[in-house]
Amino acid sequence: MWTGLAGAALACTAYDHQSVLDPVGPQATSTRQLFYFMMAVAVIVYVMVVGALLLIIRNRRTAVDDPQSPAREASAERTIKIAVAIVVPVLFVFLLYDFAVARVVGRMPEGSMLTIDVTGHQWWWEVTYEDPIPHNIFHTANEIHIPVGRPVRIKLASHDVIHSFWVPNLSGKKDLIPGHADDIMIRADQPGIYRGQCAEFCGLEHAKMAMLVVAESPDAFTRWVELQRQPAQVPVDSVAVAGRRVFESGSCAMCHTIASTQAAATVGPNLTHVAGRMTLAAGTLQNSRGNLAGWILDPQTIKPGAKMPANALAPAELQALLAYLETLK
Ligand code: CUA
C-alpha cells in the first residue's frame, strides 16, 4: 500500500532531471559527444551493411549460381578484405576518441576544489563534507549540495558490496569497490537538482538507492553549509520534546546520529537535518510527514530488505517523534 502511495508522491516532484543527453558539466558533455560520434558512425556502418546485403541479393539473382565457382570465391575474399579495411580504422578512431574523453572526464577542473566523501551502503549514500578544520566537517545522506561552477572531487568508498556512483547529467559511472579508494570529478555549470542512482547491482534494494545532487549558487551553497554545521535544533514545543525522548530512548538512537543529542550511532543515515532533505530512504519517498510516519512504522513494506526494522510505536509516541523530526531543518 505504502509503495503505491510513495510512487505517486514521488512522481509529481520536480527533480526528474536525469539524462545523459542533457549534460550540465564538462565531463558529461564530452561523454555525450562521444555518444553522438559513435551513433553517427554506427548509422553509417549500418547503411553500408544493408546496402552491401541488397547488392549481394541482386547479384545472386543475376549470377550463375555455382557456389564452387572461382569467381564467387574471389568475390567472397574481396568482401572480407574490404570489411577488415573499414572496421579496423573505425575501431582505432573509436579507441583514440575514447582516450581523449577519458582524459577530460578524469582531469581535475580548474579552480578551488571542494572535496566530498561519499560512501555507498546497502542501500543509501553517506555523505561527508571534508574541511581542514575538524569542527567544520559535517555529515548528511542521499543529498549532495554543490556550488555551481566549482570543481568537486567526490571520494568514493564502500564497506559492504560494490556500488556505482552515477549522476548522468554530471558525469559517467564510477564503481565504489570495497578496499579500493577512488574518486570522480564533477562540475555543474547550471543550477538544478540532478538525480543520480546506484548503477551496479548491489542487492535487493539496488533500484531504491538514489541520490540528489543539488547545484546551487555559491551564496545559497554557503548558507546550506552553515546550516548543516549547526547542531540539531533544541525543541521547545512539549510534543517535540517528548519526541526527542522517544528518539533517544527507543531503537532510533541505536542506528542514527542527531548531533547534540545522545543519539550518536552511525549504522544508518545521520538525521541532524533530516527535515531539510527532499527525500527519505535514498530517493524512495518524498519527505513528508505521512511518508515519514509510514517509513518509521513499516520500512520493510516500502523497501524490503533494508536494514531498518519496523517500529511498533504507540500513536502518541509516533506523533511526538514526527513533531520532533520535523524541527530538524
Ligand atoms: Cu548500490 Cu546498486
Boltz pocket constraint, residues with backbone or C-beta under 6 A from the ligand:
constraints:
  - pocket:
      binder: B
      contacts: [[A, 120], [A, 121], [A, 123], [A, 162], [A, 163], [A, 164], [A, 198], [A, 199], [A, 200], [A, 201], [A, 202], [A, 203], [A, 205], [A, 206], [A, 207], [A, 209]]
      max_distance: 6.0
